[in-house]
Amino acid sequence: MTAMVDVAFLLLTFFILTTTKFREDQSAEVDTPSSVSSLTPPDKGLMTISVDNEGRIFAGFSDIGTREAAIQRMISDEFITGEISEDGYKQFVSLEDFGVTLDKGEFVNWLNLPDSEKEEYVQEGMTAVARDTLTGAGNDLKLWIRAGRLADQRMRFAIKGDIDASYKEIGDVISTLQDWNINQFSLITELEEGPSAVEVEE
Amino acid sequence: MADVDSSSGGGRGKKGGPKTKKKSTKIDMTAMVDVAFLLLTFFVLTATMSNNGVMELTMPPKAKDDIKEEDLRVDILEDKIMTIVLEDDDKISYYVGITNPEVLTTNYSSDGIRKVLVGHLTYGPRINGQARCETGKGARVVKNCWDPIFVIKPKKSSRYKNLVDLLDELAITEAPKYAIDKFTPEDSLLLIGELEAVEE
């Protein structure tokens, strides 16, 4: 019986590790709706835009290299101004998603917070519409999409909306994607047994 | 392993022996193994259940400065177009065509919207005996075939779940062409008989 228990513990360790998947910190809590679509999202080269039940918008890049390239691009193009501390930079690269606006240096302030305060910081989500309707400036998501695309030309985009998110924000996200001529993207859903699962062709 | 410790009462058998009692090094592990198996079962079940899927969505291109709306316009027989408006409280309004259409309501059950979709998909073949247009690779071009188009109009207040549910139903019924469009004040005029201010 010792051998069997050993195997059982091995399996237990394996499943604990795979279910948590060494999960990176996730800011957005999203309960996705279900669909019969049997396609699975790609692991790499994906930018996920999440909309939670309060309509807050978060964005995240799947690849660590893209995260670094994207934030460097944002700094070099002066969309992010101000000094980001080394810890803040490291923290950003390790984050699966984030939802802090670039307005009024909030983004830099957030990254420069000490660890203890960062845990209590509530991310209010980024904007997906222009803050300044006259000049069309201040769309955070639009800038991050640009930075991500320049970092990874073959980047694909996915929208991860919450069941209770309203179409207003989702529509804003779609509209922002379309501003960059991105007319094809994925909606992340939870798998459900359907009456007839239809393979949707690419 | 998982043995009942029987040696604790050692020495009872041998009367009056001067030997010191030897304590067993075996520990009763039954309870721990039970918990381990319980956890194992839990993780095995949850591991297979959390599966993400994706739905591909293609939007029609936006009219921009260099692309005028007129250039994107295509003449389509209005009977082919079914407009579906996602209302609040999990209701759906739908109508066919553009000129004085009859607006009907339904819900998301399989008896509701799915029947409506199937009804529209088979309308041409049923009423006019048209063939359905072929889609996908190697599709033959058939003249005067039936290729219905579904236009989804979510309101700003519509739940995202309802949109995904509808896209799902369209995938289940194998609808070939559908698109998401903006809900305009003209639509509200048609639906509730008055121009409702649509906030931008």
Chai-1 contact restraints between the chains, C-beta under 6 A:
chainA,res_idxA,chainB,res_idxB,connection_type,confidence,min_distance_angstrom,max_distance_angstrom,comment,restraint_id
A,M1,B,M1,contact,1.0,0.0,6.0,A-B,restraint_1
A,T2,B,M1,contact,1.0,0.0,6.0,A-B,restraint_2
A,V5,B,V33,contact,1.0,0.0,6.0,A-B,restraint_3
A,A8,B,A36,contact,1.0,0.0,6.0,A-B,restraint_4
A,A8,B,L40,contact,1.0,0.0,6.0,A-B,restraint_5
A,F9,B,A36,contact,1.0,0.0,6.0,A-B,restraint_6
A,L11,B,L40,contact,1.0,0.0,6.0,A-B,restraint_7
A,L12,B,A36,contact,1.0,0.0,6.0,A-B,restraint_8
A,L12,B,L39,contact,1.0,0.0,6.0,A-B,restraint_9
A,L12,B,L40,contact,1.0,0.0,6.0,A-B,restraint_10
A,F15,B,F43,contact,1.0,0.0,6.0,A-B,restraint_11
A,F15,B,V44,contact,1.0,0.0,6.0,A-B,restraint_12
A,F15,B,A47,contact,1.0,0.0,6.0,A-B,restraint_13
A,I16,B,F43,contact,1.0,0.0,6.0,A-B,restraint_14
A,T19,B,F43,contact,1.0,0.0,6.0,A-B,restraint_15
A,T19,B,T46,contact,1.0,0.0,6.0,A-B,restraint_16
A,T19,B,A47,contact,1.0,0.0,6.0,A-B,restraint_17
A,P33,B,K161,contact,1.0,0.0,6.0,A-B,restraint_18
A,P33,B,V164,contact,1.0,0.0,6.0,A-B,restraint_19
A,S35,B,G53,contact,1.0,0.0,6.0,A-B,restraint_20
A,S35,B,M55,contact,1.0,0.0,6.0,A-B,restraint_21
A,S35,B,V164,contact,1.0,0.0,6.0,A-B,restraint_22
A,S35,B,D168,contact,1.0,0.0,6.0,A-B,restraint_23
A,V36,B,D168,contact,1.0,0.0,6.0,A-B,restraint_24
A,S37,B,G53,contact,1.0,0.0,6.0,A-B,restraint_25
A,S37,B,M55,contact,1.0,0.0,6.0,A-B,restraint_26
A,L39,B,V54,contact,1.0,0.0,6.0,A-B,restraint_27
A,P41,B,N52,contact,1.0,0.0,6.0,A-B,restraint_28
A,P41,B,V54,contact,1.0,0.0,6.0,A-B,restraint_29
A,G161,B,Y160,contact,1.0,0.0,6.0,A-B,restraint_30
A,I163,B,K161,contact,1.0,0.0,6.0,A-B,restraint_31
A,A165,B,Y160,contact,1.0,0.0,6.0,A-B,restraint_32
A,S166,B,S157,contact,1.0,0.0,6.0,A-B,restraint_33
A,Y167,B,P154,contact,1.0,0.0,6.0,A-B,restraint_34
A,Y167,B,S158,contact,1.0,0.0,6.0,A-B,restraint_35
A,K168,B,K156,contact,1.0,0.0,6.0,A-B,restraint_36
A,I170,B,Y160,contact,1.0,0.0,6.0,A-B,restraint_37
A,Q178,B,K62,contact,1.0,0.0,6.0,A-B,restraint_38
A,N183,B,T58,contact,1.0,0.0,6.0,A-B,restraint_39
A,N183,B,M59,contact,1.0,0.0,6.0,A-B,restraint_40
A,N183,B,P61,contact,1.0,0.0,6.0,A-B,restraint_41
A,Q184,B,T58,contact,1.0,0.0,6.0,A-B,restraint_42
A,S186,B,V54,contact,1.0,0.0,6.0,A-B,restraint_43
A,S186,B,E56,contact,1.0,0.0,6.0,A-B,restraint_44
A,L187,B,M55,contact,1.0,0.0,6.0,A-B,restraint_45
A,L187,B,L57,contact,1.0,0.0,6.0,A-B,restraint_46
A,I188,B,N52,contact,1.0,0.0,6.0,A-B,restraint_47
A,I188,B,V54,contact,1.0,0.0,6.0,A-B,restraint_48
A,T189,B,G53,contact,1.0,0.0,6.0,A-B,restraint_49
A,T189,B,M55,contact,1.0,0.0,6.0,A-B,restraint_50
A,L191,B,N51,contact,1.0,0.0,6.0,A-B,restraint_51
A,L191,B,G53,contact,1.0,0.0,6.0,A-B,restraint_52
A,V198,B,A171,contact,1.0,0.0,6.0,A-B,restraint_53
A,V198,B,E174,contact,1.0,0.0,6.0,A-B,restraint_54
A,V200,B,E56,contact,1.0,0.0,6.0,A-B,restraint_55
A,V200,B,A171,contact,1.0,0.0,6.0,A-B,restraint_56
